């Protein structure tokens, strides 16, 4: 793929240092302005030069996360770290998110988790 595709349909907020001024990024009751917020790791890996280069690490950067891969055709993603279940995408009482089902359907709902058993 030669051109980038935006990960999100609208801009999302990304912050490297989430421990500084938490109320702007990690409030106890997030609203829709923090929909699909991500931490620095998503935005950091979109460019060779760090997007926070020359800026304070507590700066919030708005981005749609331009990426070359769309995720189409991916059967399994292995993650060796825990999930943050406090993320607004997991706390979706109003049904306002870009979450796709496992078959990439446009319905904004979560797919059932895959159960892996090792014998």
Secondary structure, DSSP 8 states (H G I E B T S, - for coil): --S-EESSSS-EEEES-TTSSGGGTS-SS--GGGTT-EEHHHHHTTSSS-TTTTS-TT-EEEE--EES---TT-------S---TTSTTTS-TT--S----TT--SS-S----------
